[in-house]
Amino acid sequence: MTRTPETPLPSPQERRRLREAQSLSQADVAAAVGVTRATVRSWENGRTTPRGTTRDAYARLLTGAEEVTPRQETPAPALVGAATGPVRTPPDRAEPTPEPPSETPPAPELAPQPEPALGRDPALGPKPELGPDAELEPLSPSLTPDQAFDALYAFCAPALVRQTYLLTGRRELARESVERAFQLAWHRWPEVAMDRDPAGWVRATAYEFALSPWHRLRPRHRNPEPPPAAPADRALLDVLLQLPPVYRRTLLLYDGVGLNLPETAAETEASTPAAANRLLHAREAVATRLPELAEPKELHRRLAEVASAERLRAAKPTTVRWGGEQRARHWTRAAIAFTVVLIGATTLTLRTAPDHYEPPLAPGATVHGVPPRVAPGPLSAEELALRAKLKGEMVSGPERLVPEAG
């Protein structure tokens, strides 16, 4: 049987450009095609590709063959009233039945992550841009780089320190990880400022530094820090620290911070099924040791309580920026010094190294058949007396050797 060729699609970058050219958001495309907003984001990132009828509808929408009315922003129904109509008018056709996304759906056993009542947890701080339908607004162009960095630091650092503490169980390492992440962000500020999720960039960097296995070689990290005072908090932290690092990170991102499954998989650099499997195993391990935390909402609440019980204060943004600049100067000077030493050693080697080939000397060999030369040895007493007598005679020789007239 001959397979029907699939509808051609533009490149991921071109998909995003075509969507923005029609003044459509990812939520508009998701509602028109019948998928989730995270699926549309993964299509534009090139991580997945639509298939079947979803692919055809997505291709028609990008080419403009199917018109979509952009969703109009309206006040929240809680402020306007229960009689408020829908946010956007559906297209001129019956709303399609949502089809399963192209990638493997998450396991049905996973309960949806709890959403904070005010959109931001006071301890872990799942911020509005971490939700499935919201993004961090770009920083105002009127701000200077220092002001924009300070605003990002004030927005993310307090909650990020508490998250990193749950990830490592060490207070000093949590503060150091967040400071190093923001120092790297300041060093690469143009790149971070233009990123679509600066908070996620800093969070991923802090998590990577906190979970580095090289910390175990540092002397001050060989001894454990004092555990939390409350027995319940201590038990939960012990369970978390016994999980593998990737499981611990997945559990914290999904049940603590509040990311959805595709975003958790993207930040942990894993596929969606792998992230779901890690999350299920982590929840099972926690529920085995602490049965009262089998419910995701209760686990989220307890994570927030453990994080907020510790007095973890982040440094001031000016201190972090100054420390990053000092670290950059230090490494720059070290690199220059190393380069100078390397150049000097190379020059000295070139000046002292031989410039032509010198054959090695053959080892000595014993010569047979030739009598060795006898060197004169020390004189005896008689020979010394004879030499003295000969030296005392006249120059012409002894008298008995000189002829005399008769």
C-alpha positions as CSV (number, residue, x, y, z in Angstrom):
1,M,0.0,0.0,0.0
2,T,1.4,3.4,-1.0
3,R,1.6,5.9,1.8
4,T,0.3,9.4,1.3
5,P,3.2,11.9,1.4
6,E,3.1,14.3,4.4
7,T,2.3,18.0,4.0
8,P,5.6,19.9,3.8
9,L,6.4,22.3,6.6
10,P,8.8,25.2,6.8
11,S,11.8,25.1,9.2
12,P,11.2,25.7,12.9
13,Q,12.5,29.3,12.7
14,E,10.3,30.0,9.7
15,R,7.3,28.6,11.5
16,R,7.7,31.2,14.3
17,R,8.3,34.0,11.8
18,L,5.1,33.1,9.9
19,R,3.1,33.0,13.1
20,E,4.3,36.4,14.2
21,A,3.7,37.8,10.8
22,Q,0.0,37.1,11.2
23,S,0.0,38.6,14.8
24,L,-0.8,35.3,16.3
25,S,0.4,34.0,19.7
26,Q,1.2,30.4,20.5
27,A,-2.0,30.1,22.4
28,D,-4.0,31.2,19.3
29,V,-2.3,28.6,17.1
30,A,-2.8,25.9,19.8
31,A,-6.5,26.7,20.0
32,A,-6.9,26.7,16.2
33,V,-5.1,23.4,15.6
34,G,-6.4,21.7,18.7
35,V,-3.3,21.0,20.8
36,T,-1.6,22.5,23.8
37,R,0.5,25.6,23.8
38,A,3.6,23.6,25.0
39,T,3.2,21.4,21.8
40,V,3.2,24.5,19.6
41,R,6.4,25.7,21.4
42,S,8.1,22.4,20.8
43,W,7.2,22.6,17.1
44,E,8.8,26.0,16.8
45,N,11.8,24.8,18.7
46,G,12.3,21.9,16.4
47,R,12.0,19.3,19.2
48,T,8.9,17.7,17.7
49,T,7.0,17.7,14.4
50,P,3.2,17.4,13.9
51,R,1.7,14.5,12.1
52,G,-1.5,13.5,10.4
53,T,-4.5,15.9,10.3
54,T,-2.8,18.1,12.9
55,R,0.1,18.6,10.4
56,D,-2.2,19.6,7.6
57,A,-4.1,22.1,9.8
58,Y,-0.9,23.6,11.0
59,A,0.5,24.0,7.5
60,R,-2.7,25.7,6.3
61,L,-2.6,28.1,9.2
62,L,1.1,29.0,8.6
63,T,0.5,29.6,4.9
64,G,-2.6,31.8,5.6
65,A,-5.0,29.5,3.9
66,E,-7.0,29.3,7.2
67,E,-7.7,32.6,9.0
68,V,-7.5,32.7,12.7
69,T,-8.8,35.6,14.8
70,P,-6.1,36.7,17.4
71,R,-7.3,36.3,20.9
72,Q,-8.3,39.5,22.5
73,E,-7.0,40.1,26.0
74,T,-9.9,40.7,28.5
75,P,-9.9,41.2,32.2
76,A,-10.0,38.1,34.4
77,P,-13.5,36.7,35.0
78,A,-13.1,37.0,38.7
79,L,-12.8,40.8,38.4
80,V,-15.5,41.3,35.7
81,G,-18.1,38.8,36.8
82,A,-19.3,35.3,36.0
83,A,-21.2,36.5,33.0
84,T,-18.0,37.4,31.1
85,G,-17.9,35.7,27.7
86,P,-15.2,33.6,26.3
87,V,-11.8,35.1,25.8
88,R,-11.7,34.6,22.0
89,T,-14.3,33.8,19.4
90,P,-13.6,30.4,17.8
91,P,-13.0,30.3,14.0
92,D,-15.9,30.0,11.6
93,R,-16.1,26.3,12.0
94,A,-16.9,23.8,14.7
95,E,-14.2,23.7,17.3
96,P,-12.2,20.5,16.6
97,T,-11.9,17.8,19.0
98,P,-8.4,18.1,20.6
99,E,-6.1,15.5,19.1
100,P,-3.3,13.9,21.0
101,P,0.0,15.8,20.5
102,S,2.7,14.4,18.2
103,E,5.0,13.5,21.1
104,T,4.2,10.7,23.6
105,P,1.7,12.1,26.1
106,P,2.5,12.0,29.8
107,A,1.6,9.1,31.9
108,P,-2.0,9.2,33.0
109,E,-1.0,8.5,36.6
110,L,0.5,12.0,36.9
111,A,-1.7,14.4,38.6
112,P,-1.6,18.0,37.4
113,Q,0.8,20.1,39.4
114,P,-0.8,22.4,42.0
115,E,-1.2,26.0,41.1
116,P,-0.6,28.6,43.8
117,A,-3.6,30.7,44.6
118,L,-1.9,34.0,43.8
119,G,0.3,32.7,41.0
120,R,3.5,32.8,43.1
121,D,4.4,30.6,46.0
122,P,5.9,32.6,48.9
123,A,8.7,30.0,49.4
124,L,9.5,28.3,46.2
125,G,8.2,31.2,44.1
126,P,6.8,29.6,40.9
127,K,6.6,32.7,38.9
128,P,3.9,33.6,36.3
129,E,6.3,32.9,33.5
130,L,6.7,29.3,34.7
131,G,3.0,28.5,34.1
132,P,1.8,26.8,30.9
133,D,0.1,29.9,29.4
134,A,2.3,32.8,30.5
135,E,5.7,34.1,29.6
136,L,8.1,36.6,31.3
137,E,7.6,40.0,29.7
138,P,10.7,41.4,28.1
139,L,12.7,43.8,30.1
140,S,12.0,47.5,29.3
141,P,14.5,48.9,26.8
142,S,14.6,52.1,28.9
143,L,16.4,50.3,31.7
144,T,20.2,50.3,31.8
145,P,22.0,46.9,31.9
146,D,22.6,47.3,35.7
147,Q,19.0,48.1,36.4
148,A,17.7,45.2,34.3
149,F,20.1,42.8,35.9
150,D,19.1,44.0,39.4
151,A,15.4,43.6,38.5
152,L,15.9,40.0,37.4
153,Y,18.0,39.3,40.5
154,A,15.4,40.7,42.8
155,F,12.7,38.7,41.0
156,C,14.4,35.3,41.0
157,A,17.2,35.1,43.6
158,P,15.3,34.8,46.8
159,A,13.1,31.8,45.6
160,L,16.1,30.3,43.7
161,V,18.2,30.1,46.8
162,R,15.5,28.1,48.6
163,Q,15.0,25.8,45.6
164,T,18.7,25.1,45.4
165,Y,18.7,24.3,49.2
166,L,16.1,21.6,48.6
167,L,18.3,20.3,45.7
168,T,21.5,20.1,47.7
169,G,20.7,20.2,51.5
170,R,23.5,22.8,51.9
171,R,22.9,26.4,52.7
172,E,26.3,27.8,51.7
173,L,26.3,25.8,48.5
174,A,22.8,27.1,47.7
175,R,23.9,30.7,48.0
176,E,27.1,30.1,46.1
177,S,25.3,28.3,43.3
178,V,22.8,31.2,42.8
179,E,25.6,33.8,43.0
180,R,27.7,31.9,40.4
181,A,24.7,31.6,38.1
182,F,24.0,35.3,38.2
183,Q,27.6,36.2,37.8
184,L,27.7,34.1,34.7
185,A,24.4,35.7,33.6
186,W,26.0,39.2,34.1
187,H,29.1,38.0,32.1
188,R,26.8,37.0,29.3
189,W,24.2,39.6,29.8
190,P,23.4,40.5,26.2
191,E,22.6,36.8,25.6
192,V,20.6,36.4,28.8
193,A,18.7,39.7,28.3
194,M,17.5,38.6,24.8
195,D,16.5,35.1,26.0
196,R,12.8,34.3,26.0
197,D,13.1,33.0,29.6
198,P,15.9,34.7,31.5
199,A,14.6,33.2,34.8
200,G,14.8,29.7,33.3
201,W,18.3,30.4,32.0
202,V,19.5,31.4,35.5
203,R,17.7,28.5,37.2
204,A,19.2,25.9,34.9
205,T,22.7,27.3,35.4
206,A,22.3,27.4,39.2
207,Y,21.0,23.8,39.3
208,E,23.9,22.6,37.1
209,F,26.4,24.2,39.4
210,A,24.7,22.9,42.6
211,L,24.6,19.3,41.3
212,S,28.2,19.3,40.1
213,P,30.0,16.1,41.4
214,W,33.2,18.1,41.9
215,H,31.9,19.7,45.1
216,R,32.6,16.5,47.0
217,L,36.4,17.1,46.6
218,R,36.2,20.5,48.3
219,P,37.2,20.3,52.0
220,R,34.4,22.4,53.4
221,H,31.8,20.2,51.6
222,R,33.0,16.9,53.0
223,N,31.3,17.4,56.4
224,P,27.5,17.6,56.5
225,E,25.7,20.8,57.5
226,P,23.3,20.9,60.5
227,P,19.9,19.5,59.4
228,P,16.6,21.4,59.8
229,A,15.3,21.7,63.4
230,A,11.9,20.2,62.8
231,P,11.8,16.4,62.6
232,A,9.3,16.4,59.7
233,D,11.4,18.8,57.7
234,R,14.5,16.7,58.4
235,A,12.8,13.5,57.3
236,L,11.6,15.1,54.0
237,L,15.1,16.5,53.3
238,D,16.7,13.2,53.9
239,V,14.3,11.5,51.5
240,L,15.1,14.1,48.8
241,L,18.8,13.8,49.2
242,Q,18.7,10.0,48.9
243,L,17.1,10.4,45.4
244,P,19.4,10.4,42.3
245,P,20.2,14.0,41.3
246,V,18.2,13.9,38.1
247,Y,15.1,12.5,39.9
248,R,15.5,15.1,42.6
249,R,15.7,17.9,40.0
250,T,12.7,16.6,38.1
251,L,10.6,16.3,41.3
252,L,11.5,19.8,42.4
253,L,10.8,21.4,39.0
254,Y,7.4,19.7,38.6
255,D,6.0,19.5,42.1
256,G,7.9,22.4,43.6
257,V,8.4,25.1,41.0
258,G,5.3,24.2,39.1
259,L,6.6,23.6,35.5
260,N,4.6,21.3,33.3
261,L,6.0,18.0,32.0
262,P,7.3,19.2,28.6
263,E,9.1,22.2,30.2
264,T,10.5,19.9,32.9
265,A,11.8,17.5,30.3
266,A,13.3,20.4,28.3
267,E,15.1,21.8,31.3
268,T,16.5,18.5,32.4
269,E,17.5,17.7,28.8
270,A,15.3,14.5,28.6
271,S,12.4,13.3,26.6
272,T,8.9,13.7,27.9
273,P,8.4,10.0,28.7
274,A,11.8,9.9,30.5
275,A,10.8,12.9,32.6
276,A,7.5,11.3,33.4
277,N,9.2,8.1,34.4
278,R,11.7,9.9,36.7
279,L,8.8,11.8,38.3
280,L,6.8,8.7,39.0
281,H,9.8,6.9,40.6
282,A,10.7,10.0,42.7
283,R,7.1,10.3,44.0
284,E,7.0,6.6,44.7
285,A,10.3,6.8,46.7
286,V,8.9,9.8,48.7
287,A,5.6,8.1,49.3
288,T,7.3,4.9,50.5
289,R,9.2,6.7,53.2
290,L,6.5,9.4,53.9
291,P,3.1,8.0,53.1
292,E,1.4,11.3,54.1
293,L,3.1,13.0,51.1
294,A,1.6,10.7,48.5
295,E,-0.7,13.5,47.3
296,P,1.1,16.0,45.0
297,K,-0.6,19.0,46.6
298,E,0.5,17.9,50.0
299,L,4.1,17.3,48.7
300,H,4.1,20.8,47.1
301,R,3.0,22.4,50.4
302,R,5.6,20.5,52.4
303,L,8.4,21.5,50.0
304,A,7.4,25.1,50.4
305,E,7.4,24.8,54.2
306,V,10.8,23.2,54.3
307,A,12.3,25.8,52.0
308,S,10.8,28.7,53.9
309,A,11.8,27.3,57.3
310,E,15.5,28.1,56.6
311,R,16.8,31.7,56.8
312,L,18.4,31.8,53.3
313,R,19.1,35.3,52.2
314,A,20.7,36.1,48.9
315,A,23.4,38.6,48.5
316,K,22.8,42.1,47.1
317,P,22.8,42.4,43.3
318,T,25.6,45.0,43.4
319,T,27.7,42.5,45.4
320,V,27.0,39.8,42.8
321,R,27.8,42.0,39.9
322,W,31.1,43.2,41.5
323,G,32.1,39.6,42.4
324,G,31.4,38.5,38.8
325,E,33.6,41.4,37.4
326,Q,36.4,40.6,39.9
327,R,36.3,36.9,39.0
328,A,36.4,37.8,35.3
329,R,39.4,40.1,35.9
330,H,41.2,37.4,38.0
331,W,40.8,34.8,35.3
332,T,41.8,37.2,32.6
333,R,45.0,38.1,34.4
334,A,45.7,34.4,35.1
335,A,45.2,33.6,31.4
336,I,47.5,36.4,30.4
337,A,50.2,35.3,32.9
338,F,49.9,31.7,31.7
339,T,50.3,32.8,28.1
340,V,53.4,34.9,29.0
341,V,55.0,31.9,30.8
342,L,54.2,29.6,27.8
343,I,55.7,32.1,25.3
344,G,58.8,32.5,27.5
345,A,59.3,28.8,27.8
346,T,58.9,28.3,24.1
347,T,61.4,31.1,23.4
348,L,64.0,29.6,25.8
349,T,63.6,26.2,24.3
350,L,64.1,27.6,20.8
351,R,67.3,29.4,21.8
352,T,68.9,26.6,23.7
353,A,67.8,23.6,21.6
354,P,70.5,22.3,19.1
355,D,70.0,23.5,15.5
356,H,71.8,20.6,13.8
357,Y,72.3,16.9,14.2
358,E,75.1,15.7,16.4
359,P,75.8,11.9,16.2
360,P,76.2,10.3,19.5
361,L,79.7,9.1,20.6
362,A,80.3,5.4,20.3
363,P,81.0,3.6,23.5
364,G,84.6,2.6,24.3
365,A,85.9,-0.9,23.2
366,T,88.9,-2.9,24.4
367,V,91.7,-3.4,21.8
368,H,93.3,-6.8,21.8
369,G,96.8,-7.9,20.4
370,V,98.6,-4.6,21.0
371,P,100.9,-4.4,24.0
372,P,100.0,-1.5,26.2
373,R,102.5,1.4,26.5
374,V,104.5,1.1,29.7
375,A,104.6,4.4,31.6
376,P,107.7,5.2,33.6
377,G,107.3,4.3,37.2
378,P,108.7,5.9,40.3
379,L,112.6,6.0,40.7
380,S,114.3,3.9,43.2
381,A,116.9,5.2,45.7
382,E,119.9,4.0,43.5
383,E,118.4,5.6,40.4
384,L,117.9,8.9,42.3
385,A,121.6,8.8,43.5
386,L,122.8,8.1,39.9
387,R,120.7,11.0,38.5
388,A,122.1,13.4,41.1
389,K,125.6,12.3,40.3
390,L,125.2,12.7,36.6
391,K,123.8,16.2,37.1
392,G,126.8,17.1,39.3
393,E,129.4,16.2,36.6
394,M,130.8,18.8,34.1
395,V,129.1,19.4,30.9
396,S,131.8,17.8,28.9
397,G,131.4,14.6,30.7
398,P,133.4,12.6,33.2
399,E,137.1,13.0,33.3
400,R,137.8,9.4,32.2
401,L,136.1,10.1,29.0
402,V,138.1,13.2,28.1
403,P,141.5,12.4,26.3
404,E,144.6,13.9,27.8
405,A,148.0,14.7,26.2
406,G,150.9,12.4,27.1
